[in-house]
Structures are given as structure tokens and as C-alpha cells.
């Protein structure tokens, strides 16, 4: 699954920008050198810049090479916010050709900084319309969706003979005191998504009071998803090893299938569940970077990212949902994952106008 979607602050990103990690996804390198645009000697390598959680089957990337002649090189560039900030710092002289992994919580930052060259990817008409947040300008292409939700440790609640919470309102009830761990909204993408979910649920004038109640009810705040899920949460495999003592955690609706897939032997029932009334819909995008050296290859890669083959490969590699509506979910998802019928959402322009103030207000209420 997304091993770490922690959203780093700009200051940390500036430090981290001094070093990056590179992975040649198909094992190739430039066979003829690089050049800008379509002129001169054309590169046969296309570079995808991404957060650290990008993953794809080698066979699928080889299929792209066979179809187009381009070899994909993946440049993993830190967590989602960190990777985005690096691209802002190198605007006009990007590290690669395509950027993957900016989500709807940070989309305005990328668009306001003019990072992308507009391109209407082939097959975009097959992508769910509610994910096309930049539909009129085509600066980014939707690639996947996921739902940030509270997960619960089934064994804990069964042992206590206590019904697990199912909604935002449940989380502030006395019976769930000192049970929830969440991520800092200033350093974590799921943490920020959970905050946005509470804003959507409680309203502009009510979310602050909601968080005061959540704090009074003993919510624990840690820096990252990794720390929350694999250290503090009692229901995950990692949390069990770390003796985590929090049976509620902000994670993803797709987290239970992960606990099944990687367990040996695989259980017949997932050990964790999802409170489907606590979810916020996350949408991830990719875009052609302005100044890309291999613009033609970047366009071909964007086409491929919304092809049936790549979309069908994503769920069991990145544990996200396809945006192409005709692509079915694998049985592991449908059997063990949660279907979120009505996730909370916040309009991108509203996020853009209020994100930094919401983060500052939340920090003063909950952390300081």
C-alpha cells in the first residue's frame, strides 16, 4: 500500500531537495541522449517523477516500452508534498518529464505555480467525470482515487464488547476516549485529508469546536502515516510488533486488504475494519512538466497511465482505485476493502483559499 504519504512542510522539502533517489523502472537508460521538445535527437527514456509510493508491475512497464519504444525511468522524490515542492523549486528545468502524485489537497499549489504543460490524454473521456478537477484546461490528468478513513482493530472492539465507531460524531463520544491516533495535518497527507473531512462534515464554523472535542477525548497526533499505522495502531501487523495501543487510526479504506494480502497464512477475515462515515475522497493526478526534455514520451506515458492495463495494475501495487470506470477492482478489494458510498469532499478552490489558514488554526488548537 502507500507506505508513506506523509506530507512534508516546505522547509523540510528544501532540505530534502539536495538529494533524490532514482530507480530505472525498466532497467534502461537513454539510448540516444536527450533533447527538448520534438526537435533534435529524441530520447527513448521518459522520466516519471513521483512520491515514494509509486509502484507498478515490471511487466506492465515493459508493455509500455513495447507499445511505444520508450523506457520508463522512475525518480522517487520523497513524500507527496516534498516531491511537489522539489518540482516547484526546479520549475522550468524539471527533474523529469511527467509528475505523478499531486492530490486534490495540494493541486492548487501545483497549478498556481504553473508546473504543467496542458495535454489532453487519449482516453480521458473514459475517466470518471467527478475526478476531472481541471477538465477545462487539461493541465493534469486524474490517475487514481482513495478514501482516507478511520480504521479500527476488530479484535480490540470484540474483546471489549464495544461497537466500533462509524462516523465523525462517534469519535468524540466518551466510550472512544484515548483510542484514536491521527497524523499531523502539517506533515501528513492523510492527516490533512482527515482534517478536510471534518471541515466538510462540521462546516466552516463548526470544525474548530469538533477538534476541541476530539482533543478533549484524547486524540493522539503523530507526524506520519507510517508512525500512526505501523507503530501506534494495535490492529496492523506492524503495530502489533510495536505493541501499539491505539485501536483507531486514520488510514485508508484500502488498508484492510493489505493486512490480508501480506499475512502468512492469509486470514479469511480482515483483522481491521473501516468506519465508512469518516472518509474523505483523495484524487491523485499526473501532469506533463513544463520544460520536459522528452515531451513526446511524456504525452505517451500520460496516455498509458489511464489505459486499462495500467489502471488494472494499480490496486494491488499502490492500493488505490482506478479512475477509468470500466476497469474492475480485484477480488481482494471487493472482498476485504470498504466501499465508501458518500465520502466527504471539499472543492479545490475552497481548499486553495483556506488550506494554509486551516492548517495554522488546527495547529494552534490541537498541537500547541
C-alpha positions as CSV (number, residue, x, y, z in Angstrom):
1,X,0.0,0.0,0.0
2,X,1.1,3.6,0.2
3,X,4.0,3.0,2.5
4,X,4.2,6.7,3.4
5,X,2.0,9.5,2.3
6,X,3.4,11.9,4.9
7,X,3.1,15.5,3.6
8,X,6.3,17.4,4.5
9,X,6.4,21.1,5.1
10,X,8.2,23.3,2.6
11,X,11.1,23.8,4.9
12,X,11.8,20.1,5.1
13,X,11.4,19.8,1.4
14,X,14.0,22.4,0.8
15,X,16.5,20.4,2.8
16,X,15.5,17.1,1.2
17,X,15.7,18.7,-2.3
18,X,19.5,18.3,-2.0
19,X,19.2,14.6,-2.6
20,X,16.9,12.3,-4.6
21,X,16.6,8.6,-5.2
22,X,16.4,7.2,-8.7
23,X,15.0,3.9,-9.9
24,X,15.2,2.8,-13.5
25,X,11.8,1.0,-13.6
26,X,12.5,-0.9,-16.8
27,X,16.3,-1.2,-16.4
28,X,17.0,1.1,-19.4
29,X,18.8,4.3,-19.9
30,X,18.9,6.9,-22.7
31,X,20.0,5.2,-25.8
32,X,20.4,8.3,-27.9
33,X,20.6,11.2,-25.4
34,X,18.0,13.9,-24.5
35,X,16.7,17.0,-26.2
36,X,13.9,19.4,-25.6
37,X,10.5,19.0,-27.3
38,X,10.4,17.1,-30.5
39,X,13.4,18.5,-32.2
40,X,16.9,17.1,-32.5
41,X,17.9,13.7,-31.2
42,X,15.0,12.1,-29.4
43,X,15.4,10.4,-26.1
44,X,14.0,6.9,-25.8
45,X,13.7,7.3,-22.0
46,X,10.8,9.1,-20.3
47,X,11.3,10.1,-16.7
48,X,8.4,9.9,-14.2
49,X,8.9,12.0,-11.1
50,X,6.8,10.7,-8.2
51,X,6.3,10.4,-4.5
52,X,8.0,7.4,-2.9
53,X,4.8,5.3,-3.0
54,X,4.6,4.9,-6.8
55,X,4.8,1.2,-7.8
56,X,3.9,-0.7,-10.9
57,X,4.4,-4.2,-12.1
58,X,7.6,-4.6,-14.3
59,X,5.6,-6.5,-16.9
60,X,3.2,-3.5,-17.2
61,X,6.1,-1.0,-17.7
62,X,7.7,-3.4,-20.2
63,X,4.4,-3.4,-22.1
64,X,4.6,0.4,-22.3
65,X,8.1,0.1,-23.8
66,X,6.9,-2.5,-26.3
67,X,4.0,-0.3,-27.4
68,X,5.8,3.0,-27.6
69,X,9.5,2.4,-27.7
70,X,10.0,4.5,-24.6
71,X,11.6,3.1,-21.4
72,X,10.3,4.5,-18.1
73,X,12.6,5.8,-15.5
74,X,11.0,6.4,-12.1
75,X,12.5,9.2,-10.0
76,X,11.2,8.8,-6.5
77,X,11.4,12.2,-4.8
78,X,10.1,11.9,-1.3
79,X,6.6,12.2,0.2
80,X,3.8,13.8,-1.7
81,X,4.3,17.4,-0.6
82,X,8.1,17.1,-0.6
83,X,8.1,15.8,-4.2
84,X,5.8,18.6,-5.3
85,X,8.0,21.3,-3.6
86,X,11.1,20.0,-5.4
87,X,9.3,20.5,-8.7
88,X,8.3,24.0,-7.7
89,X,12.0,24.7,-6.9
90,X,13.1,23.4,-10.3
91,X,10.2,24.9,-12.3
92,X,11.2,25.3,-16.0
93,X,14.1,22.9,-15.6
94,X,12.3,19.8,-14.2
95,X,13.9,16.6,-13.0
96,X,11.8,14.6,-15.4
97,X,9.0,14.7,-18.0
98,X,5.9,13.7,-16.0
99,X,5.0,14.3,-12.4
100,X,2.7,11.8,-10.6
101,X,1.2,12.0,-7.2
102,X,-0.2,15.5,-6.6
103,X,-3.6,15.1,-5.0
104,X,-6.6,17.3,-4.6
105,X,-5.4,18.7,-1.3
106,X,-2.3,20.2,-2.9
107,X,-3.4,20.6,-6.5
108,X,-3.8,24.3,-6.4
109,X,-0.2,24.7,-5.3
110,X,1.0,22.9,-8.4
111,X,-1.4,24.8,-10.7
112,X,-0.8,28.2,-9.2
113,X,3.0,27.7,-9.8
114,X,2.4,26.8,-13.5
115,X,4.2,23.5,-13.3
116,X,2.4,21.7,-16.1
117,X,2.1,21.9,-19.9
118,X,-1.6,21.3,-20.9
119,X,-2.2,18.0,-22.6
120,X,-5.5,16.1,-23.2
121,X,-4.6,12.5,-22.6
122,X,-6.0,9.9,-25.0
123,X,-8.9,8.0,-23.3
124,X,-9.7,10.9,-20.9
125,X,-13.4,10.5,-21.9
126,X,-13.4,7.1,-20.1
127,X,-12.3,8.7,-16.8
128,X,-14.9,9.4,-14.2
129,X,-16.1,12.9,-14.6
130,X,-16.1,13.7,-10.9
131,X,-12.3,13.2,-10.8
132,X,-11.6,15.7,-13.7
133,X,-11.0,18.7,-11.5
134,X,-9.0,20.6,-14.2
135,X,-11.2,19.4,-17.1
136,X,-11.3,22.7,-18.9
137,X,-7.6,23.3,-19.1
138,X,-6.1,19.7,-19.1
139,X,-3.1,20.7,-17.0
140,X,-3.4,17.4,-15.0
141,X,-4.9,14.0,-15.7
142,X,-6.7,12.0,-12.9
143,X,-5.0,8.7,-12.3
144,X,-6.4,7.2,-9.1
145,X,-8.7,7.7,-6.1
146,X,-8.6,6.6,-2.5
147,X,-10.6,7.2,0.6
148,X,-8.9,8.5,3.8
149,X,-10.9,6.9,6.7
150,X,-10.6,5.8,10.3
151,X,-9.6,2.1,10.5
152,X,-10.3,0.0,13.6
153,X,-8.9,-3.1,15.3
154,X,-11.6,-5.7,15.2
155,X,-10.2,-7.8,18.0
156,X,-10.0,-4.9,20.4
157,X,-13.6,-4.0,20.0
158,X,-14.8,-7.6,20.1
159,X,-12.8,-8.2,23.3
160,X,-14.3,-5.1,24.9
161,X,-17.8,-5.9,23.6
162,X,-17.9,-2.4,22.2
163,X,-19.2,-1.4,18.8
164,X,-16.6,0.3,16.7
165,X,-17.3,4.0,15.7
166,X,-18.8,4.5,12.3
167,X,-19.0,8.3,12.0
168,X,-17.2,11.6,12.8
169,X,-19.7,12.2,15.5
170,X,-19.0,8.8,17.1
171,X,-15.3,9.7,17.5
172,X,-16.0,12.3,20.2
173,X,-18.1,10.0,22.3
174,X,-16.8,9.1,25.8
175,X,-16.6,5.3,25.0
176,X,-13.9,6.1,22.4
177,X,-11.7,8.3,24.7
178,X,-7.9,7.8,24.2
179,X,-8.4,5.3,21.3
180,X,-7.7,7.4,18.2
181,X,-4.3,8.2,16.6
182,X,-4.1,10.6,13.7
183,X,-1.4,12.3,11.7
184,X,-0.3,15.9,12.0
185,X,-2.1,17.9,9.2
186,X,1.0,20.0,8.5
187,X,3.2,16.9,7.9
188,X,0.9,14.2,6.5
189,X,-1.3,13.9,3.5
190,X,-3.8,11.5,5.2
191,X,-3.8,13.8,8.3
192,X,-4.7,16.8,6.0
193,X,-7.3,14.7,4.3
194,X,-8.9,13.8,7.6
195,X,-9.0,17.5,8.6
196,X,-10.7,18.3,5.3
197,X,-13.2,15.6,6.1
198,X,-14.1,17.2,9.4
199,X,-14.4,20.6,7.7
200,X,-16.8,19.2,5.2
201,X,-18.7,17.4,8.0
202,X,-18.9,20.1,10.6
203,X,-18.8,23.2,8.4
204,X,-16.6,26.3,8.3
205,X,-17.9,27.5,11.7
206,X,-18.1,24.1,13.4
207,X,-14.9,22.2,12.6
208,X,-12.8,24.0,15.3
209,X,-15.3,23.0,18.0
210,X,-15.2,19.5,16.7
211,X,-11.4,19.3,17.1
212,X,-11.6,20.8,20.6
213,X,-14.0,17.9,21.5
214,X,-11.7,15.4,19.7
215,X,-8.7,16.7,21.7
216,X,-10.6,16.5,24.9
217,X,-11.4,12.9,24.0
218,X,-7.8,12.0,24.0
219,X,-6.8,12.0,20.2
220,X,-3.1,11.3,19.8
221,X,-1.2,13.2,17.0
222,X,1.9,11.8,15.4
223,X,3.9,13.1,12.4
224,X,3.4,10.5,9.7
225,X,1.1,7.7,8.5
226,X,3.9,5.2,8.9
227,X,4.2,6.2,12.6
228,X,0.4,6.1,13.2
229,X,-0.4,2.9,11.3
230,X,2.7,0.8,11.9
231,X,3.7,1.9,15.4
232,X,0.7,3.2,17.3
233,X,-2.2,1.3,15.8
234,X,-2.9,-2.0,17.5
235,X,-4.7,-3.6,14.5
236,X,-1.9,-3.6,11.9
237,X,0.8,-6.2,11.6
238,X,3.4,-3.5,12.2
239,X,1.5,-2.1,15.1
240,X,1.2,-5.5,16.8
241,X,5.0,-5.9,16.6
242,X,5.5,-2.4,18.0
243,X,2.9,-3.0,20.8
244,X,0.7,-0.2,19.5
245,X,-2.1,0.7,22.0
246,X,-4.5,2.7,19.8
247,X,-7.3,0.7,18.2
248,X,-8.4,3.5,15.9
249,X,-6.2,5.1,13.3
250,X,-6.6,7.5,10.3
251,X,-5.6,5.4,7.3
252,X,-7.3,4.3,4.0
253,X,-10.4,2.3,3.0
254,X,-8.0,0.0,1.2
255,X,-5.9,-0.8,4.3
256,X,-7.7,-4.0,5.3
257,X,-6.9,-5.8,2.0
258,X,-3.2,-5.0,2.7
259,X,-3.4,-6.8,6.1
260,X,-4.8,-9.8,4.3
261,X,-2.5,-9.9,1.3
262,X,0.7,-9.8,3.2
263,X,-0.3,-12.0,6.1
264,X,1.0,-15.6,6.2
265,X,-1.2,-17.5,6.2
266,X,-3.8,-15.2,4.8
267,X,-6.8,-14.9,7.1
268,X,-10.3,-15.4,5.9
269,X,-11.4,-12.2,7.5
270,X,-9.5,-8.9,7.6
271,X,-8.3,-8.1,11.1
272,X,-9.2,-4.4,10.6
273,X,-12.3,-2.6,9.6
274,X,-13.2,0.8,8.2
275,X,-15.5,3.5,9.7
276,X,-17.1,4.4,6.4
277,X,-18.7,7.6,7.9
278,X,-15.3,9.2,8.5
279,X,-13.9,9.2,4.9
280,X,-12.5,11.9,2.7
281,X,-12.0,11.3,-1.1
282,X,-8.5,11.7,-2.3
283,X,-7.8,12.0,-6.0
284,X,-4.2,11.8,-7.4
285,X,-3.1,13.4,-10.7
286,X,-0.2,13.3,-13.2
287,X,0.9,16.1,-15.5
288,X,3.4,16.9,-18.3
289,X,6.1,19.1,-16.7
290,X,6.8,22.4,-18.3
291,X,10.2,22.3,-19.9
292,X,10.2,18.5,-20.1
293,X,13.1,17.2,-22.2
294,X,11.0,14.4,-23.7
295,X,7.6,15.9,-24.2
296,X,6.5,13.3,-26.7
297,X,7.4,10.5,-24.4
298,X,5.7,12.3,-21.5
299,X,2.5,12.5,-23.5
300,X,2.7,8.8,-24.4
301,X,3.2,8.0,-20.7
302,X,0.1,10.0,-19.6
303,X,-1.9,8.1,-22.2
304,X,-0.6,4.9,-20.7
305,X,-1.4,5.8,-17.1
306,X,-5.1,5.9,-17.9
307,X,-5.0,2.8,-20.1
308,X,-6.9,-0.3,-18.9
309,X,-3.6,-2.2,-18.5
310,X,-2.1,0.3,-16.1
311,X,-5.3,1.1,-14.3
312,X,-5.9,-2.6,-13.6
313,X,-2.4,-2.9,-12.2
314,X,-2.7,-0.1,-9.6
315,X,-5.0,-1.6,-7.0
316,X,-2.6,-4.4,-5.8
317,X,0.5,-2.3,-6.3
318,X,-0.4,1.1,-4.8
319,X,-3.8,0.1,-3.2
320,X,-5.7,2.8,-4.9
321,X,-8.8,2.7,-7.1
322,X,-8.8,3.2,-10.9
323,X,-10.4,6.3,-12.3
324,X,-11.4,4.5,-15.6
325,X,-14.9,3.3,-14.8
326,X,-14.7,0.2,-17.0
327,X,-11.8,-1.2,-15.1
328,X,-13.0,-3.6,-12.3
329,X,-11.4,-3.9,-8.9
330,X,-9.6,-7.1,-8.0
331,X,-11.5,-9.6,-5.7
332,X,-9.2,-8.8,-2.8
333,X,-10.5,-5.3,-2.8
334,X,-14.1,-6.2,-3.2
335,X,-14.0,-8.9,-0.5
336,X,-11.9,-7.2,2.1
337,X,-12.0,-3.5,1.3
338,X,-14.7,-1.0,2.2
339,X,-17.0,0.6,-0.3
340,X,-17.5,4.3,0.6
341,X,-20.7,5.4,-0.9
342,X,-20.7,9.1,0.3
343,X,-17.2,10.3,1.1
344,X,-16.7,13.9,2.2
345,X,-15.3,16.2,-0.4
346,X,-14.1,19.8,-0.5
347,X,-14.0,21.9,-3.7
348,X,-10.4,22.5,-4.9
349,X,-10.9,26.3,-5.0
350,X,-12.0,26.2,-1.4
351,X,-9.0,24.1,-0.4
352,X,-6.8,26.6,-2.2
353,X,-8.3,29.6,-0.5
354,X,-8.3,28.1,3.0
355,X,-5.7,25.3,3.3
356,X,-2.9,27.2,5.0
357,X,-5.2,29.0,7.4
358,X,-6.9,25.8,8.3
359,X,-3.5,24.2,9.0
360,X,-2.4,27.1,11.2
361,X,-5.7,27.1,13.1
362,X,-5.7,23.3,13.6
363,X,-2.1,23.5,14.9
364,X,-2.9,26.2,17.4
365,X,-6.0,24.2,18.6
366,X,-4.6,20.7,18.7
367,X,-0.8,20.7,18.9
368,X,0.2,23.8,20.7
